[in-house]
Amino acid sequence: MKGLKIWLLIALLVGSIIPADLALADENATIENETELLEIQNMTQEEKIAGHIVAALERLSNITTRLISNVNLPENSSIMIHYQLAEQYKEIALDAYGSDDYYNTIINGLTAMYHYREVLKSFERGKEELKERLPEEIKRMEGYFRMAERTIEIAQRQGIDVGNATMLLQETKDAYKTVLEDIKAKDFEKAKEDLKVAREKKAALDEELKRIREEIIEANADKIVNKFLEKGEKEIQMAEKVIEMAEEKGYETDELQERLEAFKEVYNEVKALADKEKYDEALQVMRDNTDTIKEFHRAMAFLQRKFHEREVQERMKDLRAFLKEINGRIQKDTKALRELKRRGIDTRKAELQLKIAVQEVRVGMILVKHKKPVEAKTHFAIALEMLHRVDKFILKHL
């Protein structure tokens, strides 16, 4: 009966405990090798089976111990828990083998192998995630570096001390470049370590850029405040007009009314301070009321989107004419942005808005094709809103 139990356990467990496709290139070994050791043909002796399991356990222990020693993991992490259990069961199996207790050698050895497998699977998953995540993070850093360069350039033009920001920027670039080289070389363990260094460099650069931006804002408090007042006055007028139109069409306007009144209070306080040329204090009022300002803009955008949806609903009655008009606007805006870019104007934000508009139109057309006009309406409304923003940008720079 005991022999039957052993073979049942081996038949059920060996195939699932060791993942044959788990490669450990840095060790020049694979778990498939360990599986092969256990693929014993016509084996009937417990001692020989136990001997192969003990040999496999020693190799698995060496592999996982090296992997664990190269990373800093908390004791309560799942990887560490599985590793510790694997080592405990391995020791029990070895003791049993030393006492010629081959049945318990096999049982505890297989249990240890299960826990080693979980450790190795976790490292393999981590490696795959690293391969996918790191290139994306490094790609995003390109935009971050452009922003950092622009901030430093503006500060230098205005005579603001940039400290060691230029040096930190170059060091951060070099650090991420090293990570990219690690990935190309498929050295993911080194990539993880170098990524820590790169992120530390970026954190130091973030702090320096934050200080520089604050100084830029302080140095331009009058311009920022006056721009806010100029734009805010137009936004108040627009909001009042939107509310009036919305009420005529029977839309709910209570939220926008409430947000508008709160925004007016901030606007009036900032204006009173600006009239006395107390720009630093006015700027602080704006900072203290950032949420109020954002909530007003969100409420405005929501109600405007409702108008766009209603507009789309009316114009979708002649879908062909509507899509033809939209396509014409997209082509016209593309040409206009290309011309502005040629003149040296930064058109990246408007180009992104135009891309969103194109994507939303495509999604809307697919939904119409699948007889989902209600869902399509929402996407067409977003497209119109994006085109409206692009048109405003173009008109501003003509």
C-alpha positions as CSV (number, residue, x, y, z in Angstrom):
1,M,0.0,0.0,0.0
2,K,2.8,2.4,0.9
3,G,4.5,1.8,-2.5
4,L,1.2,2.5,-4.3
5,K,0.9,5.8,-2.4
6,I,4.4,6.8,-3.4
7,W,3.7,6.2,-7.1
8,L,0.4,7.9,-7.0
9,L,2.0,11.0,-5.4
10,I,4.8,11.0,-8.0
11,A,2.3,10.6,-10.9
12,L,0.1,13.4,-9.6
13,L,2.8,15.8,-8.3
14,V,6.0,15.6,-10.3
15,G,4.5,16.9,-13.5
16,S,2.9,19.9,-11.8
17,I,5.5,20.8,-9.3
18,I,8.4,21.7,-11.5
19,P,7.7,24.0,-14.5
20,A,9.6,22.6,-17.4
21,D,9.5,25.9,-19.3
22,L,11.1,28.0,-16.5
23,A,14.5,29.0,-17.8
24,L,17.3,30.2,-15.5
25,A,19.9,31.2,-18.0
26,D,22.3,32.8,-15.4
27,E,22.6,29.4,-13.7
28,N,23.0,27.5,-17.0
29,A,20.2,25.2,-15.7
30,T,16.5,24.8,-16.2
31,I,13.8,23.3,-14.1
32,E,13.3,21.0,-17.1
33,N,16.7,19.4,-16.2
34,E,15.3,18.6,-12.7
35,T,12.1,17.1,-14.3
36,E,14.2,14.8,-16.4
37,L,15.9,13.5,-13.3
38,L,12.5,12.4,-12.1
39,E,11.4,10.8,-15.3
40,I,12.5,7.4,-14.2
41,Q,11.5,4.5,-16.4
42,N,10.4,1.2,-14.8
43,M,11.5,2.4,-11.3
44,T,10.4,0.2,-8.4
45,Q,12.9,1.0,-5.7
46,E,12.1,3.7,-3.2
47,E,15.8,4.3,-2.5
48,K,16.7,5.1,-6.0
49,I,13.7,7.5,-6.4
50,A,14.6,9.2,-3.1
51,G,18.2,9.6,-4.3
52,H,17.1,11.4,-7.4
53,I,14.8,13.7,-5.4
54,V,17.6,14.6,-3.0
55,A,19.9,15.4,-5.8
56,A,17.2,17.6,-7.4
57,L,16.5,19.4,-4.1
58,E,20.2,20.3,-3.7
59,R,20.3,21.9,-7.1
60,L,17.0,23.7,-6.6
61,S,18.1,25.0,-3.2
62,N,21.3,26.4,-4.7
63,I,19.4,28.1,-7.6
64,T,16.8,29.7,-5.4
65,T,19.2,30.7,-2.7
66,R,21.3,32.6,-5.3
67,L,18.2,34.3,-6.6
68,I,17.0,35.3,-3.1
69,S,20.4,36.7,-2.1
70,N,20.4,39.1,-5.1
71,V,17.2,40.9,-4.0
72,N,16.0,42.6,-0.9
73,L,12.7,41.0,0.1
74,P,10.7,41.5,3.3
75,E,10.4,38.4,5.5
76,N,6.6,38.3,5.2
77,S,6.7,38.4,1.4
78,S,5.1,35.4,-0.4
79,I,8.4,34.6,-2.1
80,M,10.3,34.4,1.2
81,I,7.6,32.4,2.8
82,H,7.7,29.8,0.0
83,Y,11.5,29.8,0.1
84,Q,11.6,29.2,3.9
85,L,9.1,26.4,3.7
86,A,11.0,24.8,0.8
87,E,14.2,24.9,2.9
88,Q,12.5,23.4,5.9
89,Y,10.9,20.5,3.9
90,K,14.2,19.9,2.2
91,E,16.0,19.5,5.5
92,I,13.3,17.1,6.7
93,A,13.7,15.1,3.4
94,L,17.5,15.0,3.8
95,D,17.2,13.8,7.4
96,A,14.8,11.1,6.3
97,Y,17.1,10.1,3.5
98,G,20.0,9.9,6.0
99,S,17.8,7.6,8.2
100,D,16.9,5.4,5.2
101,D,13.3,6.6,5.5
102,Y,12.8,6.8,1.7
103,Y,9.0,7.1,1.9
104,N,9.2,10.4,3.9
105,T,12.2,11.5,1.8
106,I,9.9,11.4,-1.2
107,I,6.9,13.0,0.4
108,N,8.8,15.9,2.0
109,G,11.0,16.3,-1.0
110,L,8.0,16.7,-3.3
111,T,6.5,19.2,-0.9
112,A,9.8,21.2,-0.8
113,M,9.9,21.1,-4.6
114,Y,6.4,22.6,-4.8
115,H,7.6,25.6,-2.7
116,Y,10.8,26.0,-4.7
117,R,8.6,26.0,-7.8
118,E,6.5,28.9,-6.4
119,V,9.7,30.9,-5.7
120,L,11.0,30.3,-9.2
121,K,7.6,31.1,-10.8
122,S,7.6,34.4,-8.9
123,F,11.0,35.4,-10.2
124,E,10.0,34.4,-13.8
125,R,6.9,36.5,-13.6
126,G,8.9,39.4,-12.2
127,K,11.3,39.0,-15.1
128,E,8.5,39.1,-17.7
129,E,6.9,42.1,-16.1
130,L,10.3,43.8,-16.1
131,K,10.7,43.1,-19.8
132,E,7.3,44.7,-20.5
133,R,7.3,47.5,-18.0
134,L,10.8,49.0,-18.2
135,P,10.8,49.9,-21.9
136,E,7.5,51.8,-21.4
137,E,8.8,53.6,-18.4
138,I,12.0,54.6,-20.2
139,K,9.9,55.8,-23.2
140,R,7.8,58.0,-20.9
141,M,11.0,59.5,-19.6
142,E,11.7,61.1,-23.0
143,G,8.8,63.5,-22.3
144,Y,10.0,64.0,-18.8
145,F,13.4,65.0,-20.0
146,R,12.0,67.5,-22.5
147,M,10.0,69.1,-19.7
148,A,13.0,69.2,-17.5
149,E,15.2,70.8,-20.2
150,R,12.4,73.4,-20.9
151,T,12.1,74.3,-17.2
152,I,15.9,74.8,-16.8
153,E,16.0,76.8,-20.0
154,I,13.2,79.2,-18.9
155,A,14.8,79.6,-15.5
156,Q,18.2,80.4,-17.0
157,R,16.7,83.0,-19.4
158,Q,15.1,84.7,-16.4
159,G,18.3,84.7,-14.3
160,I,17.1,82.1,-11.8
161,D,19.7,79.9,-10.2
162,V,19.2,76.3,-11.4
163,G,21.7,74.9,-8.9
164,N,22.8,71.4,-9.9
165,A,19.7,70.6,-12.0
166,T,21.7,70.5,-15.2
167,M,24.1,68.0,-13.7
168,L,21.3,65.9,-12.2
169,L,19.4,65.9,-15.5
170,Q,22.4,64.5,-17.3
171,E,23.1,61.9,-14.6
172,T,19.4,60.8,-14.7
173,K,19.6,60.5,-18.5
174,D,22.8,58.4,-18.3
175,A,21.2,56.2,-15.5
176,Y,18.2,55.4,-17.6
177,K,20.4,54.8,-20.7
178,T,22.3,52.2,-18.6
179,V,19.0,50.4,-17.8
180,L,18.1,50.4,-21.5
181,E,21.4,48.8,-22.3
182,D,20.8,46.2,-19.6
183,I,17.5,45.3,-21.2
184,K,19.0,45.0,-24.6
185,A,21.6,42.7,-23.2
186,K,18.8,40.7,-21.5
187,D,20.5,41.2,-18.1
188,F,17.3,41.8,-16.1
189,E,18.8,41.3,-12.7
190,K,21.3,44.1,-13.4
191,A,18.5,46.2,-15.0
192,K,16.5,46.0,-11.7
193,E,19.5,47.2,-9.7
194,D,20.3,50.0,-12.2
195,L,16.7,51.0,-12.2
196,K,16.8,51.7,-8.5
197,V,19.8,54.0,-9.1
198,A,18.0,55.8,-12.0
199,R,14.9,56.4,-9.9
200,E,17.0,57.8,-7.1
201,K,18.6,60.2,-9.6
202,K,15.1,61.2,-10.9
203,A,13.8,61.8,-7.4
204,A,16.7,64.2,-6.7
205,L,16.1,65.9,-10.0
206,D,12.3,66.2,-9.2
207,E,13.1,68.1,-6.0
208,E,15.4,70.5,-7.8
209,L,12.9,71.1,-10.6
210,K,10.2,71.7,-8.1
211,R,12.3,74.4,-6.4
212,I,13.0,76.0,-9.8
213,R,9.4,76.0,-10.9
214,E,8.4,77.7,-7.6
215,E,11.0,80.4,-8.2
216,I,9.8,80.8,-11.8
217,I,6.2,81.2,-10.6
218,E,7.3,83.7,-7.9
219,A,9.3,85.7,-10.5
220,N,6.3,85.8,-12.8
221,A,3.6,86.3,-10.2
222,D,2.2,89.4,-11.9
223,K,2.0,87.8,-15.3
224,I,0.4,84.6,-13.9
225,V,-2.2,86.6,-11.9
226,N,-3.1,88.9,-14.7
227,K,-3.4,85.9,-17.1
228,F,-5.8,84.3,-14.6
229,L,-7.9,87.4,-14.3
230,E,-8.1,87.9,-18.1
231,K,-9.0,84.3,-18.7
232,G,-11.3,84.1,-15.6
233,E,-13.3,87.1,-16.8
234,K,-14.1,85.4,-20.1
235,E,-14.9,82.1,-18.4
236,I,-17.4,83.8,-16.0
237,Q,-19.1,85.3,-19.0
238,M,-19.1,82.0,-20.9
239,A,-20.5,80.1,-17.8
240,E,-23.3,82.6,-17.4
241,K,-24.2,82.3,-21.1
242,V,-24.0,78.5,-20.9
243,I,-26.3,78.5,-17.8
244,E,-28.8,80.7,-19.6
245,M,-28.8,78.4,-22.7
246,A,-29.0,75.3,-20.5
247,E,-32.0,76.6,-18.6
248,E,-33.8,77.4,-21.9
249,K,-33.3,73.8,-23.0
250,G,-34.4,72.4,-19.6
251,Y,-30.9,71.2,-18.4
252,E,-30.1,71.0,-14.7
253,T,-27.7,73.9,-13.9
254,D,-27.5,73.9,-10.1
255,E,-24.0,72.4,-9.8
256,L,-22.5,74.8,-12.4
257,Q,-24.3,77.7,-10.6
258,E,-22.8,76.7,-7.3
259,R,-19.3,76.2,-8.8
260,L,-19.5,79.6,-10.6
261,E,-20.4,81.5,-7.4
262,A,-17.4,79.9,-5.6
263,F,-15.1,80.7,-8.6
264,K,-16.3,84.3,-8.6
265,E,-15.4,84.7,-4.9
266,V,-11.8,83.6,-5.7
267,Y,-11.7,85.7,-8.8
268,N,-12.8,88.8,-6.9
269,E,-10.3,88.2,-4.1
270,V,-7.5,87.8,-6.5
271,K,-8.5,90.9,-8.5
272,A,-8.7,93.0,-5.3
273,L,-5.1,92.1,-4.4
274,A,-3.9,92.5,-8.0
275,D,-5.4,96.0,-8.1
276,K,-3.1,96.8,-5.1
277,E,-0.2,95.2,-6.9
278,K,0.0,92.5,-4.2
279,Y,0.7,89.8,-6.8
280,D,2.5,87.4,-4.4
281,E,-0.6,87.4,-2.1
282,A,-2.9,87.1,-5.1
283,L,-0.9,84.1,-6.3
284,Q,-1.2,82.5,-2.9
285,V,-5.0,82.9,-3.0
286,M,-5.0,81.0,-6.3
287,R,-2.9,78.2,-4.9
288,D,-5.1,77.9,-1.8
289,N,-8.2,77.6,-4.0
290,T,-6.9,75.3,-6.7
291,D,-9.7,72.7,-6.0
292,T,-12.4,75.4,-6.4
293,I,-10.9,76.5,-9.7
294,K,-10.7,73.0,-11.0
295,E,-14.2,72.1,-9.9
296,F,-15.6,75.1,-11.8
297,H,-13.8,74.1,-14.9
298,R,-15.0,70.5,-14.6
299,A,-18.6,71.6,-14.2
300,M,-18.3,73.9,-17.2
301,A,-16.8,71.1,-19.3
302,F,-19.6,68.7,-18.3
303,L,-22.4,71.0,-19.3
304,Q,-20.7,72.0,-22.5
305,R,-20.4,68.3,-23.4
306,K,-24.1,68.0,-22.9
307,F,-24.6,70.7,-25.5
308,H,-22.3,68.9,-27.9
309,E,-24.2,65.7,-27.4
310,R,-27.4,67.5,-28.2
311,E,-25.8,69.1,-31.3
312,V,-24.5,65.7,-32.4
313,Q,-28.0,64.1,-31.9
314,E,-29.5,66.7,-34.2
315,R,-26.8,66.5,-36.8
316,M,-26.7,62.7,-36.8
317,K,-30.0,62.8,-38.6
318,D,-27.9,63.4,-41.7
319,L,-24.9,61.2,-40.7
320,R,-23.2,61.4,-44.1
321,A,-23.2,65.2,-44.1
322,F,-22.1,65.3,-40.5
323,L,-19.1,63.0,-41.1
324,K,-18.2,64.9,-44.2
325,E,-18.1,68.1,-42.3
326,I,-16.1,66.6,-39.4
327,N,-13.6,65.1,-41.9
328,G,-13.2,68.5,-43.6
329,R,-12.5,70.2,-40.2
330,I,-9.9,67.6,-39.3
331,Q,-8.0,68.0,-42.7
332,K,-8.2,71.8,-42.3
333,D,-6.9,71.7,-38.7
334,T,-4.1,69.3,-39.6
335,K,-2.9,71.7,-42.3
336,A,-3.1,74.7,-40.0
337,L,-1.2,73.0,-37.2
338,R,1.5,71.9,-39.7
339,E,1.9,75.6,-40.7
340,L,2.1,76.8,-37.1
341,K,4.7,74.1,-36.3
342,R,6.7,75.3,-39.3
343,R,6.7,78.8,-37.7
344,G,8.2,77.4,-34.5
345,I,5.0,77.3,-32.4
346,D,4.7,74.4,-30.0
347,T,1.7,72.5,-31.3
348,R,2.0,69.2,-29.4
349,K,-1.0,69.7,-27.2
350,A,-3.2,70.7,-30.1
351,E,-1.9,67.8,-32.2
352,L,-2.8,65.4,-29.4
353,Q,-6.3,66.8,-29.2
354,L,-6.7,66.4,-32.9
355,K,-5.6,62.8,-32.7
356,I,-8.2,62.2,-29.9
357,A,-10.8,63.7,-32.2
358,V,-9.9,61.4,-35.0
359,Q,-9.9,58.3,-32.7
360,E,-13.3,59.3,-31.3
361,V,-14.8,59.7,-34.8
362,R,-13.5,56.3,-35.7
363,V,-15.0,54.7,-32.6
364,G,-18.3,56.5,-33.3
365,M,-18.4,55.2,-36.8
366,I,-17.8,51.6,-35.7
367,L,-20.6,52.0,-33.1
368,V,-23.0,53.4,-35.8
369,K,-22.1,50.4,-38.0
370,H,-23.0,48.1,-35.2
371,K,-26.3,50.0,-34.7
372,K,-25.4,51.6,-31.4
373,P,-26.2,55.3,-32.1
374,V,-26.6,56.3,-28.4
375,E,-23.0,55.2,-27.6
376,A,-21.7,56.7,-30.9
377,K,-23.2,60.1,-29.9
378,T,-21.0,60.3,-26.9
379,H,-17.9,59.7,-28.9
380,F,-18.9,62.2,-31.6
381,A,-19.5,64.8,-28.9
382,I,-16.0,64.3,-27.5
383,A,-14.6,64.7,-31.0
384,L,-16.5,68.0,-31.4
385,E,-15.1,69.2,-28.1
386,M,-11.6,68.3,-29.1
387,L,-12.0,70.0,-32.5
388,H,-13.4,73.1,-30.7
389,R,-10.2,73.3,-28.6
390,V,-8.0,72.8,-31.6
391,D,-9.8,75.6,-33.4
392,K,-9.3,78.0,-30.5
393,F,-5.6,77.2,-30.4
394,I,-5.3,77.9,-34.1
395,L,-7.2,81.1,-34.0
396,K,-5.1,82.3,-31.1
397,H,-1.8,81.8,-33.1
398,L,-2.9,83.1,-36.5
